[in-house]
Amino acid sequence: MSEVHVTEADPTPLLPAFKVRVLLVDDQLIIVEAVRRMLSDQPDIEFHYVTDANQSLERARELQPTVILQDLVMPVLDGFGQIALYRAEEGLRHVPVIVLSAKEDPKLKAHSFGMGANDYMVKLPDKLELLARVRYHSGAHISRLQRDQAFRFLRESQKQLADANLELQKLAALDGLTGVANRRRFDDAMRAEWQRGQREKKPLTLLMCDVDFFKLYNDSFGHLAGDLCLKKVAAVLTEHLKRPADLAARYGGEEFSIILPDTPLTGAMIVAESCRRHLEQLAIENPGANTTLSSVTMSIGVASVVPSPASTIEALIQQADRALYAAKHGGRNRVVSATDLPGSTTSNEGKTAA
């Protein structure tokens, strides 16, 4: 099998080109020489032979011929036994076998075909007949090989395309700066988790997080430092998510969100406080911050609800935003639950959203 190389003018990968390759299995050298002479002036045909029946299977594996000329009468293992070996071998199962026999015997013919032979010839055949049958059976086998190659190539191309599409979908759902989910992914996840929570009657909890005095930090240290700061905040939030369904997203600017499906308010408050404390402990210097710490901190608003037809995603987001607003105006660097807001009707287990 020779490879067809791709030229610069045509970048499309081509399928391998197959050459007619004949393997003669016969213990008589006089037959080997006669067949060799018949094929020697045919540039499109490769000729190989083996005289030892014990080596025929290994040689066939190595050569992957397009047709095997198999003598019936051989010492140790006759032609029928060798055909059985070829047909039991995955890589040789479909290689055409032409039986060469000294007898024009209907019973031998029938048995040959029954064992899996493709053709039967009395040796020595006429050169034109031998060439015609070799090319006919090789052509059919090469067509099969090319078809299988085409199918494999197509499957591989489809897999590569599917993988590329999946990667594009992932990239399209990620925030380019921080690597967490973007706003589009956040919206999709909220809709999916809302439907699941409504179906399973399980709480859905939302954390809205905002970096305190981020504009001052950006103005003091520049945009590159600001970008790095946001990456660190995203890493902090991600580190405290323990389940596959939990999602951290960049909501916009220096504002982030965390979706916690099947999580009651009490559990979400623990996650929120862990995130707040973790960022505080990083002690990222922010001299412009109007706090005693003079470091980068964040405020977090938390709201929870068991989704139902009586509530909406927008109402849950509004509750979390109101709690975040209260955290900001209450001194920053703190976590506030929507249940602590004046006039809130949201219970501690997030039964309703006001």
BALOBA-1460 file (C-alpha; in Angstrom, 3 decimals):
// residues 354
<rec num="1" residu="m" x="0.000" y="0.000" z="0.000"/>
<rec num="2" residu="s" x="1.518" y="3.307" z="-1.031"/>
<rec num="3" residu="e" x="0.468" y="6.638" z="0.418"/>
<rec num="4" residu="v" x="-0.867" y="9.421" z="-1.822"/>
<rec num="5" residu="h" x="0.726" y="12.594" z="-0.480"/>
<rec num="6" residu="v" x="-1.096" y="15.893" z="-0.200"/>
<rec num="7" residu="t" x="0.262" y="18.756" z="-2.301"/>
<rec num="8" residu="e" x="0.260" y="22.395" z="-1.256"/>
<rec num="9" residu="a" x="-2.247" y="23.170" z="-4.008"/>
<rec num="10" residu="d" x="-4.695" y="20.603" z="-2.670"/>
<rec num="11" residu="p" x="-4.754" y="20.475" z="1.152"/>
<rec num="12" residu="t" x="-7.602" y="17.941" z="1.189"/>
<rec num="13" residu="p" x="-6.369" y="14.657" z="2.741"/>
<rec num="14" residu="l" x="-6.656" y="11.764" z="0.260"/>
<rec num="15" residu="l" x="-7.341" y="8.129" z="0.977"/>
<rec num="16" residu="p" x="-4.449" y="5.661" z="0.585"/>
<rec num="17" residu="a" x="-3.956" y="4.126" z="-2.868"/>
<rec num="18" residu="f" x="-3.842" y="0.318" z="-2.960"/>
<rec num="19" residu="k" x="-1.736" y="-1.736" z="-5.373"/>
<rec num="20" residu="v" x="-2.557" y="-5.227" z="-6.619"/>
<rec num="21" residu="r" x="-0.506" y="-7.528" z="-4.391"/>
<rec num="22" residu="v" x="-0.453" y="-11.270" z="-5.100"/>
<rec num="23" residu="l" x="0.650" y="-13.902" z="-2.580"/>
<rec num="24" residu="l" x="1.203" y="-17.374" z="-4.030"/>
<rec num="25" residu="v" x="1.242" y="-20.249" z="-1.521"/>
<rec num="26" residu="d" x="2.677" y="-23.336" z="-3.267"/>
<rec num="27" residu="d" x="5.422" y="-25.798" z="-2.316"/>
<rec num="28" residu="q" x="6.496" y="-26.393" z="-5.923"/>
<rec num="29" residu="l" x="9.142" y="-23.943" z="-7.098"/>
<rec num="30" residu="i" x="8.395" y="-24.728" z="-10.725"/>
<rec num="31" residu="i" x="4.837" y="-23.403" z="-10.203"/>
<rec num="32" residu="v" x="6.188" y="-20.379" z="-8.363"/>
<rec num="33" residu="e" x="8.507" y="-19.552" z="-11.252"/>
<rec num="34" residu="a" x="5.794" y="-20.047" z="-13.848"/>
<rec num="35" residu="v" x="3.382" y="-17.695" z="-12.070"/>
<rec num="36" residu="r" x="6.146" y="-15.165" z="-11.461"/>
<rec num="37" residu="r" x="6.883" y="-15.043" z="-15.223"/>
<rec num="38" residu="m" x="3.209" y="-14.542" z="-16.042"/>
<rec num="39" residu="l" x="3.031" y="-11.522" z="-13.751"/>
<rec num="40" residu="s" x="6.535" y="-10.115" z="-14.204"/>
<rec num="41" residu="d" x="5.658" y="-7.750" z="-17.058"/>
<rec num="42" residu="q" x="2.685" y="-6.232" z="-15.211"/>
<rec num="43" residu="p" x="3.872" y="-2.987" z="-13.515"/>
<rec num="44" residu="d" x="0.694" y="-2.655" z="-11.481"/>
<rec num="45" residu="i" x="1.078" y="-6.070" z="-9.812"/>
<rec num="46" residu="e" x="3.377" y="-7.033" z="-6.911"/>
<rec num="47" residu="f" x="4.227" y="-10.714" z="-6.690"/>
<rec num="48" residu="h" x="5.174" y="-12.567" z="-3.488"/>
<rec num="49" residu="y" x="5.287" y="-16.241" z="-2.661"/>
<rec num="50" residu="v" x="5.819" y="-18.712" z="0.185"/>
<rec num="51" residu="t" x="6.530" y="-22.437" z="-0.125"/>
<rec num="52" residu="d" x="6.074" y="-23.404" z="3.523"/>
<rec num="53" residu="a" x="2.459" y="-23.798" z="4.662"/>
<rec num="54" residu="n" x="3.496" y="-22.981" z="8.221"/>
<rec num="55" residu="q" x="4.591" y="-19.518" z="7.087"/>
<rec num="56" residu="s" x="1.634" y="-18.637" z="4.894"/>
<rec num="57" residu="l" x="-0.526" y="-17.059" z="7.614"/>
<rec num="58" residu="e" x="2.268" y="-14.900" z="9.011"/>
<rec num="59" residu="r" x="3.329" y="-13.822" z="5.519"/>
<rec num="60" residu="a" x="-0.240" y="-12.921" z="4.623"/>
<rec num="61" residu="r" x="-0.559" y="-10.823" z="7.779"/>
<rec num="62" residu="e" x="2.643" y="-9.020" z="6.899"/>
<rec num="63" residu="l" x="1.862" y="-8.377" z="3.219"/>
<rec num="64" residu="q" x="-1.903" y="-7.818" z="3.384"/>
<rec num="65" residu="p" x="-2.306" y="-9.129" z="-0.201"/>
<rec num="66" residu="t" x="-5.203" y="-8.170" z="-2.418"/>
<rec num="67" residu="v" x="-5.484" y="-11.809" z="-3.565"/>
<rec num="68" residu="i" x="-4.045" y="-15.154" z="-2.413"/>
<rec num="69" residu="l" x="-3.290" y="-17.957" z="-4.911"/>
<rec num="70" residu="q" x="-3.585" y="-21.068" z="-2.733"/>
<rec num="71" residu="d" x="-2.363" y="-24.529" z="-3.712"/>
<rec num="72" residu="l" x="-4.574" y="-27.318" z="-2.379"/>
<rec num="73" residu="v" x="-2.034" y="-30.118" z="-1.985"/>
<rec num="74" residu="m" x="0.718" y="-29.133" z="0.423"/>
<rec num="75" residu="p" x="2.594" y="-31.014" z="3.160"/>
<rec num="76" residu="v" x="1.721" y="-30.536" z="6.869"/>
<rec num="77" residu="l" x="-1.353" y="-28.330" z="6.232"/>
<rec num="78" residu="d" x="-3.371" y="-28.581" z="3.028"/>
<rec num="79" residu="g" x="-5.004" y="-25.687" z="1.212"/>
<rec num="80" residu="f" x="-8.361" y="-26.193" z="2.906"/>
<rec num="81" residu="g" x="-6.759" y="-25.828" z="6.345"/>
<rec num="82" residu="q" x="-4.956" y="-22.678" z="5.282"/>
<rec num="83" residu="i" x="-8.144" y="-21.130" z="3.895"/>
<rec num="84" residu="a" x="-9.778" y="-21.804" z="7.262"/>
<rec num="85" residu="l" x="-6.904" y="-19.951" z="8.968"/>
<rec num="86" residu="y" x="-7.293" y="-16.947" z="6.671"/>
<rec num="87" residu="r" x="-11.016" y="-16.758" z="7.302"/>
<rec num="88" residu="a" x="-10.517" y="-16.948" z="11.056"/>
<rec num="89" residu="e" x="-8.136" y="-13.974" z="10.960"/>
<rec num="90" residu="e" x="-9.815" y="-10.565" z="11.270"/>
<rec num="91" residu="g" x="-7.337" y="-8.807" z="8.995"/>
<rec num="92" residu="l" x="-7.491" y="-11.509" z="6.289"/>
<rec num="93" residu="r" x="-11.119" y="-12.566" z="6.496"/>
<rec num="94" residu="h" x="-12.140" y="-10.716" z="3.336"/>
<rec num="95" residu="v" x="-8.980" y="-11.217" z="1.256"/>
<rec num="96" residu="p" x="-9.972" y="-13.110" z="-1.933"/>
<rec num="97" residu="v" x="-8.535" y="-16.638" z="-2.213"/>
<rec num="98" residu="i" x="-8.140" y="-18.353" z="-5.600"/>
<rec num="99" residu="v" x="-7.583" y="-22.075" z="-5.243"/>
<rec num="100" residu="l" x="-4.965" y="-23.624" z="-7.549"/>
<rec num="101" residu="s" x="-5.558" y="-27.332" z="-8.061"/>
<rec num="102" residu="a" x="-4.181" y="-29.997" z="-10.370"/>
<rec num="103" residu="k" x="-7.677" y="-31.458" z="-10.808"/>
<rec num="104" residu="e" x="-10.875" y="-30.246" z="-12.404"/>
<rec num="105" residu="d" x="-12.989" y="-31.896" z="-9.713"/>
<rec num="106" residu="p" x="-16.527" y="-30.645" z="-8.871"/>
<rec num="107" residu="k" x="-16.274" y="-32.023" z="-5.319"/>
<rec num="108" residu="l" x="-12.980" y="-30.199" z="-4.683"/>
<rec num="109" residu="k" x="-14.493" y="-27.047" z="-6.139"/>
<rec num="110" residu="a" x="-17.559" y="-27.305" z="-3.934"/>
<rec num="111" residu="h" x="-15.473" y="-27.960" z="-0.830"/>
<rec num="112" residu="s" x="-13.159" y="-25.057" z="-1.692"/>
<rec num="113" residu="f" x="-16.073" y="-22.656" z="-1.947"/>
<rec num="114" residu="g" x="-17.548" y="-24.111" z="1.224"/>
<rec num="115" residu="m" x="-14.318" y="-23.340" z="3.089"/>
<rec num="116" residu="g" x="-14.445" y="-19.737" z="1.918"/>
<rec num="117" residu="a" x="-12.519" y="-19.661" z="-1.358"/>
<rec num="118" residu="n" x="-13.561" y="-17.059" z="-3.918"/>
<rec num="119" residu="d" x="-12.435" y="-18.860" z="-7.089"/>
<rec num="120" residu="y" x="-11.008" y="-22.152" z="-8.376"/>
<rec num="121" residu="m" x="-8.475" y="-22.610" z="-11.180"/>
<rec num="122" residu="v" x="-6.719" y="-25.638" z="-12.582"/>
<rec num="123" residu="k" x="-2.977" y="-25.027" z="-12.714"/>
<rec num="124" residu="l" x="-1.318" y="-23.870" z="-14.651"/>
<rec num="125" residu="p" x="-3.931" y="-21.499" z="-16.093"/>
<rec num="126" residu="d" x="-3.507" y="-19.419" z="-19.219"/>
<rec num="127" residu="k" x="-1.739" y="-16.109" z="-18.571"/>
<rec num="128" residu="l" x="-4.649" y="-13.987" z="-19.776"/>
<rec num="129" residu="e" x="-7.087" y="-15.915" z="-17.605"/>
<rec num="130" residu="l" x="-4.816" y="-15.637" z="-14.551"/>
<rec num="131" residu="l" x="-4.364" y="-11.882" z="-15.026"/>
<rec num="132" residu="a" x="-8.099" y="-11.373" z="-15.534"/>
<rec num="133" residu="r" x="-9.031" y="-13.247" z="-12.353"/>
<rec num="134" residu="v" x="-6.253" y="-11.671" z="-10.276"/>
<rec num="135" residu="r" x="-7.322" y="-8.183" z="-11.345"/>
<rec num="136" residu="y" x="-11.024" y="-8.918" z="-10.937"/>
<rec num="137" residu="h" x="-10.745" y="-10.228" z="-7.371"/>
<rec num="138" residu="s" x="-8.106" y="-7.652" z="-6.391"/>
<rec num="139" residu="g" x="-10.238" y="-4.850" z="-7.782"/>
<rec num="140" residu="a" x="-13.243" y="-5.954" z="-5.736"/>
<rec num="141" residu="h" x="-11.098" y="-6.238" z="-2.605"/>
<rec num="142" residu="i" x="-9.456" y="-2.840" z="-3.174"/>
<rec num="143" residu="s" x="-12.894" y="-1.271" z="-3.621"/>
<rec num="144" residu="r" x="-13.905" y="-2.754" z="-0.282"/>
<rec num="145" residu="l" x="-10.728" y="-1.444" z="1.382"/>
<rec num="146" residu="q" x="-11.267" y="2.026" z="-0.064"/>
<rec num="147" residu="r" x="-14.890" y="2.005" z="1.060"/>
<rec num="148" residu="d" x="-13.852" y="1.002" z="4.590"/>
<rec num="149" residu="q" x="-11.152" y="3.684" z="4.583"/>
<rec num="150" residu="a" x="-13.702" y="6.238" z="3.450"/>
<rec num="151" residu="f" x="-16.090" y="5.239" z="6.235"/>
<rec num="152" residu="r" x="-13.298" y="5.426" z="8.811"/>
<rec num="153" residu="f" x="-12.227" y="8.794" z="7.464"/>
<rec num="154" residu="l" x="-15.828" y="10.017" z="7.580"/>
<rec num="155" residu="r" x="-16.329" y="8.772" z="11.142"/>
<rec num="156" residu="e" x="-13.082" y="10.400" z="12.225"/>
<rec num="157" residu="s" x="-14.056" y="13.642" z="10.503"/>
<rec num="158" residu="q" x="-17.472" y="13.553" z="12.167"/>
<rec num="159" residu="k" x="-15.864" y="12.907" z="15.554"/>
<rec num="160" residu="q" x="-13.406" y="15.766" z="15.053"/>
<rec num="161" residu="l" x="-16.262" y="18.048" z="14.011"/>
<rec num="162" residu="a" x="-18.344" y="17.004" z="17.022"/>
<rec num="163" residu="d" x="-15.368" y="17.562" z="19.338"/>
<rec num="164" residu="a" x="-14.721" y="20.957" z="17.770"/>
<rec num="165" residu="n" x="-18.387" y="21.946" z="18.119"/>
<rec num="166" residu="l" x="-18.380" y="20.841" z="21.744"/>
<rec num="167" residu="e" x="-15.241" y="22.868" z="22.389"/>
<rec num="168" residu="l" x="-16.795" y="25.888" z="20.684"/>
<rec num="169" residu="q" x="-19.912" y="25.508" z="22.818"/>
<rec num="170" residu="k" x="-17.755" y="25.401" z="25.937"/>
<rec num="171" residu="l" x="-15.773" y="28.446" z="24.844"/>
<rec num="172" residu="a" x="-18.965" y="30.302" z="23.945"/>
<rec num="173" residu="a" x="-20.235" y="29.663" z="27.475"/>
<rec num="174" residu="l" x="-17.094" y="30.923" z="29.239"/>
<rec num="175" residu="d" x="-16.032" y="34.402" z="30.233"/>
<rec num="176" residu="g" x="-12.890" y="35.158" z="28.229"/>
<rec num="177" residu="l" x="-11.073" y="36.862" z="31.103"/>
<rec num="178" residu="t" x="-11.829" y="34.800" z="34.187"/>
<rec num="179" residu="g" x="-12.611" y="31.375" z="32.694"/>
<rec num="180" residu="v" x="-15.842" y="30.969" z="34.673"/>
<rec num="181" residu="a" x="-19.269" y="30.851" z="33.023"/>
<rec num="182" residu="n" x="-20.391" y="33.984" z="31.199"/>
<rec num="183" residu="r" x="-23.736" y="35.766" z="31.433"/>
<rec num="184" residu="r" x="-25.217" y="33.702" z="28.625"/>
<rec num="185" residu="r" x="-24.287" y="30.452" z="30.408"/>
<rec num="186" residu="f" x="-25.674" y="31.887" z="33.638"/>
<rec num="187" residu="d" x="-29.042" y="32.596" z="32.007"/>
<rec num="188" residu="d" x="-29.187" y="29.109" z="30.454"/>
<rec num="189" residu="a" x="-28.252" y="27.438" z="33.744"/>
<rec num="190" residu="m" x="-30.825" y="29.430" z="35.689"/>
<rec num="191" residu="r" x="-33.594" y="28.380" z="33.315"/>
<rec num="192" residu="a" x="-32.541" y="24.721" z="33.451"/>
<rec num="193" residu="e" x="-32.168" y="24.635" z="37.227"/>
<rec num="194" residu="w" x="-35.418" y="26.532" z="37.692"/>
<rec num="195" residu="q" x="-37.300" y="23.888" z="35.724"/>
<rec num="196" residu="r" x="-35.557" y="21.103" z="37.619"/>
<rec num="197" residu="g" x="-36.255" y="22.701" z="40.986"/>
<rec num="198" residu="q" x="-39.912" y="23.189" z="40.067"/>
<rec num="199" residu="r" x="-40.181" y="19.581" z="38.907"/>
<rec num="200" residu="e" x="-38.427" y="18.112" z="41.960"/>
<rec num="201" residu="k" x="-39.666" y="20.756" z="44.428"/>
<rec num="202" residu="k" x="-36.103" y="21.429" z="45.605"/>
<rec num="203" residu="p" x="-34.682" y="24.840" z="46.603"/>
<rec num="204" residu="l" x="-32.635" y="26.918" z="44.182"/>
<rec num="205" residu="t" x="-30.273" y="29.416" z="45.793"/>
<rec num="206" residu="l" x="-28.482" y="32.351" z="44.167"/>
<rec num="207" residu="l" x="-25.462" y="34.316" z="45.379"/>
<rec num="208" residu="m" x="-24.739" y="37.732" z="43.862"/>
<rec num="209" residu="c" x="-21.155" y="38.836" z="44.595"/>
<rec num="210" residu="d" x="-19.583" y="42.225" z="43.954"/>
<rec num="211" residu="v" x="-15.907" y="43.199" z="44.444"/>
<rec num="212" residu="d" x="-15.732" y="46.132" z="46.862"/>
<rec num="213" residu="f" x="-14.109" y="49.359" z="45.619"/>
<rec num="214" residu="f" x="-12.939" y="47.669" z="42.442"/>
<rec num="215" residu="k" x="-12.882" y="50.916" z="40.429"/>
<rec num="216" residu="l" x="-10.448" y="52.394" z="42.946"/>
<rec num="217" residu="y" x="-8.279" y="49.283" z="42.659"/>
<rec num="218" residu="n" x="-8.326" y="49.517" z="38.866"/>
<rec num="219" residu="d" x="-7.465" y="53.226" z="38.944"/>
<rec num="220" residu="s" x="-4.615" y="52.656" z="41.417"/>
<rec num="221" residu="f" x="-2.918" y="49.652" z="39.799"/>
<rec num="222" residu="g" x="-4.092" y="49.676" z="36.177"/>
<rec num="223" residu="h" x="-6.212" y="47.392" z="34.017"/>
<rec num="224" residu="l" x="-3.755" y="44.482" z="33.958"/>
<rec num="225" residu="a" x="-3.738" y="44.307" z="37.746"/>
<rec num="226" residu="g" x="-7.503" y="44.726" z="37.715"/>
<rec num="227" residu="d" x="-7.878" y="41.803" z="35.334"/>
<rec num="228" residu="l" x="-5.643" y="39.655" z="37.532"/>
<rec num="229" residu="c" x="-7.719" y="40.617" z="40.550"/>
<rec num="230" residu="l" x="-10.924" y="39.482" z="38.848"/>
<rec num="231" residu="k" x="-9.251" y="36.179" z="37.916"/>
<rec num="232" residu="k" x="-8.341" y="35.636" z="41.571"/>
<rec num="233" residu="v" x="-11.901" y="36.377" z="42.658"/>
<rec num="234" residu="a" x="-13.238" y="33.879" z="40.104"/>
<rec num="235" residu="a" x="-10.768" y="31.260" z="41.358"/>
<rec num="236" residu="v" x="-11.907" y="31.820" z="44.948"/>
<rec num="237" residu="l" x="-15.563" y="31.345" z="44.023"/>
<rec num="238" residu="t" x="-14.855" y="28.240" z="41.948"/>
<rec num="239" residu="e" x="-12.819" y="26.621" z="44.716"/>
<rec num="240" residu="h" x="-15.814" y="26.575" z="47.038"/>
<rec num="241" residu="l" x="-18.139" y="24.794" z="44.609"/>
<rec num="242" residu="k" x="-18.234" y="21.084" z="45.447"/>
<rec num="243" residu="r" x="-20.895" y="19.639" z="43.119"/>
<rec num="244" residu="p" x="-21.057" y="19.403" z="39.325"/>
<rec num="245" residu="a" x="-24.317" y="21.352" z="39.142"/>
<rec num="246" residu="d" x="-22.963" y="24.307" z="41.168"/>
<rec num="247" residu="l" x="-22.017" y="27.156" z="38.842"/>
<rec num="248" residu="a" x="-19.927" y="30.311" z="39.222"/>
<rec num="249" residu="a" x="-20.432" y="32.979" z="36.562"/>
<rec num="250" residu="r" x="-19.250" y="36.465" z="35.770"/>
<rec num="251" residu="y" x="-22.473" y="38.424" z="35.833"/>
<rec num="252" residu="g" x="-20.949" y="41.640" z="34.529"/>
<rec num="253" residu="g" x="-17.932" y="43.854" z="35.255"/>
<rec num="254" residu="e" x="-16.745" y="43.108" z="38.788"/>
<rec num="255" residu="e" x="-19.993" y="41.334" z="39.689"/>
<rec num="256" residu="f" x="-20.159" y="37.533" z="39.933"/>
<rec num="257" residu="s" x="-22.907" y="35.043" z="40.714"/>
<rec num="258" residu="i" x="-23.116" y="31.518" z="42.064"/>
<rec num="259" residu="i" x="-25.998" y="29.153" z="41.341"/>
<rec num="260" residu="l" x="-26.525" y="26.470" z="43.974"/>
<rec num="261" residu="p" x="-29.246" y="23.969" z="42.968"/>
<rec num="262" residu="d" x="-30.870" y="21.810" z="45.622"/>
<rec num="263" residu="t" x="-29.288" y="23.964" z="48.342"/>
<rec num="264" residu="p" x="-31.235" y="25.520" z="51.224"/>
<rec num="265" residu="l" x="-30.454" y="29.030" z="52.369"/>
<rec num="266" residu="t" x="-28.542" y="27.840" z="55.445"/>
<rec num="267" residu="g" x="-26.084" y="25.852" z="53.344"/>
<rec num="268" residu="a" x="-25.714" y="28.668" z="50.820"/>
<rec num="269" residu="m" x="-24.846" y="31.136" z="53.599"/>
<rec num="270" residu="i" x="-21.967" y="28.871" z="54.639"/>
<rec num="271" residu="v" x="-20.658" y="28.815" z="51.054"/>
<rec num="272" residu="a" x="-21.007" y="32.592" z="50.757"/>
<rec num="273" residu="e" x="-19.169" y="33.259" z="54.016"/>
<rec num="274" residu="s" x="-16.382" y="30.842" z="53.025"/>
<rec num="275" residu="c" x="-15.905" y="32.701" z="49.731"/>
<rec num="276" residu="r" x="-15.920" y="36.113" z="51.439"/>
<rec num="277" residu="r" x="-13.408" y="35.012" z="54.078"/>
<rec num="278" residu="h" x="-11.135" y="33.337" z="51.529"/>
<rec num="279" residu="l" x="-10.820" y="36.521" z="49.429"/>
<rec num="280" residu="e" x="-10.213" y="38.582" z="52.558"/>
<rec num="281" residu="q" x="-7.422" y="36.223" z="53.620"/>
<rec num="282" residu="l" x="-5.654" y="36.699" z="50.280"/>
<rec num="283" residu="a" x="-4.952" y="40.247" z="51.492"/>
<rec num="284" residu="i" x="-4.757" y="41.765" z="48.001"/>
<rec num="285" residu="e" x="-3.690" y="45.329" z="48.732"/>
<rec num="286" residu="n" x="-6.220" y="48.050" z="47.873"/>
<rec num="287" residu="p" x="-5.147" y="51.327" z="49.541"/>
<rec num="288" residu="g" x="-8.106" y="53.210" z="48.095"/>
<rec num="289" residu="a" x="-10.623" y="50.954" z="49.817"/>
<rec num="290" residu="n" x="-12.601" y="52.806" z="52.447"/>
<rec num="291" residu="t" x="-12.295" y="49.958" z="54.964"/>
<rec num="292" residu="t" x="-10.065" y="49.105" z="57.892"/>
<rec num="293" residu="l" x="-8.515" y="46.240" z="55.888"/>
<rec num="294" residu="s" x="-7.357" y="48.304" z="52.878"/>
<rec num="295" residu="s" x="-7.500" y="45.124" z="50.813"/>
<rec num="296" residu="v" x="-9.722" y="43.619" z="48.128"/>
<rec num="297" residu="t" x="-12.961" y="42.246" z="49.609"/>
<rec num="298" residu="m" x="-16.411" y="41.434" z="48.307"/>
<rec num="299" residu="s" x="-20.010" y="41.791" z="49.338"/>
<rec num="300" residu="i" x="-22.498" y="38.980" z="48.777"/>
<rec num="301" residu="g" x="-26.281" y="38.870" z="48.633"/>
<rec num="302" residu="v" x="-28.044" y="35.525" z="49.013"/>
<rec num="303" residu="a" x="-31.599" y="34.538" z="48.061"/>
<rec num="304" residu="s" x="-33.312" y="31.159" z="47.890"/>
<rec num="305" residu="v" x="-36.615" y="29.836" z="46.594"/>
<rec num="306" residu="v" x="-38.356" y="26.597" z="45.755"/>
<rec num="307" residu="p" x="-39.341" y="27.307" z="42.130"/>
<rec num="308" residu="s" x="-43.061" y="27.264" z="41.440"/>
<rec num="309" residu="p" x="-45.548" y="28.793" z="39.006"/>
<rec num="310" residu="a" x="-46.131" y="31.513" z="41.579"/>
<rec num="311" residu="s" x="-42.488" y="32.679" z="41.471"/>
<rec num="312" residu="t" x="-40.042" y="33.725" z="38.755"/>
<rec num="313" residu="i" x="-36.320" y="33.697" z="38.021"/>
<rec num="314" residu="e" x="-36.421" y="37.473" z="37.802"/>
<rec num="315" residu="a" x="-37.875" y="37.712" z="41.317"/>
<rec num="316" residu="l" x="-35.089" y="35.482" z="42.709"/>
<rec num="317" residu="i" x="-32.403" y="37.610" z="41.015"/>
<rec num="318" residu="q" x="-34.052" y="40.764" z="42.320"/>
<rec num="319" residu="q" x="-34.045" y="39.385" z="45.862"/>
<rec num="320" residu="a" x="-30.333" y="38.485" z="45.635"/>
<rec num="321" residu="d" x="-29.582" y="41.947" z="44.188"/>
<rec num="322" residu="r" x="-31.442" y="43.645" z="47.029"/>
<rec num="323" residu="a" x="-29.464" y="41.592" z="49.543"/>
<rec num="324" residu="l" x="-26.214" y="42.543" z="47.768"/>
<rec num="325" residu="y" x="-27.242" y="46.212" z="47.851"/>
<rec num="326" residu="a" x="-27.869" y="45.894" z="51.603"/>
<rec num="327" residu="a" x="-24.428" y="44.297" z="52.073"/>
<rec num="328" residu="k" x="-22.801" y="47.167" z="50.196"/>
<rec num="329" residu="h" x="-24.584" y="49.861" z="52.145"/>
<rec num="330" residu="g" x="-24.127" y="48.017" z="55.401"/>
<rec num="331" residu="g" x="-20.344" y="48.403" z="55.296"/>
<rec num="332" residu="r" x="-19.210" y="45.979" z="52.555"/>
<rec num="333" residu="n" x="-17.148" y="42.824" z="53.022"/>
<rec num="334" residu="r" x="-20.147" y="40.949" z="54.348"/>
<rec num="335" residu="v" x="-22.873" y="38.447" z="53.460"/>
<rec num="336" residu="v" x="-26.537" y="39.414" z="53.671"/>
<rec num="337" residu="s" x="-29.500" y="37.108" z="53.225"/>
<rec num="338" residu="a" x="-32.651" y="38.269" z="51.482"/>
<rec num="339" residu="t" x="-34.582" y="37.021" z="54.509"/>
<rec num="340" residu="d" x="-32.943" y="39.767" z="56.594"/>
<rec num="341" residu="l" x="-34.276" y="42.560" z="54.422"/>
<rec num="342" residu="p" x="-37.132" y="44.725" z="55.751"/>
<rec num="343" residu="g" x="-40.483" y="43.424" z="54.549"/>
<rec num="344" residu="s" x="-39.056" y="40.154" z="53.222"/>
<rec num="345" residu="t" x="-41.399" y="37.158" z="53.130"/>
<rec num="346" residu="t" x="-38.656" y="34.682" z="52.186"/>
<rec num="347" residu="s" x="-38.248" y="32.034" z="54.882"/>
<rec num="348" residu="n" x="-34.940" y="30.553" z="55.963"/>
<rec num="349" residu="e" x="-35.464" y="27.488" z="53.806"/>
<rec num="350" residu="g" x="-36.257" y="29.558" z="50.741"/>
<rec num="351" residu="k" x="-39.908" y="28.541" z="50.405"/>
<rec num="352" residu="t" x="-41.048" y="31.648" z="48.499"/>
<rec num="353" residu="a" x="-39.570" y="34.663" z="46.757"/>
<rec num="354" residu="a" x="-41.038" y="38.000" z="47.628"/>
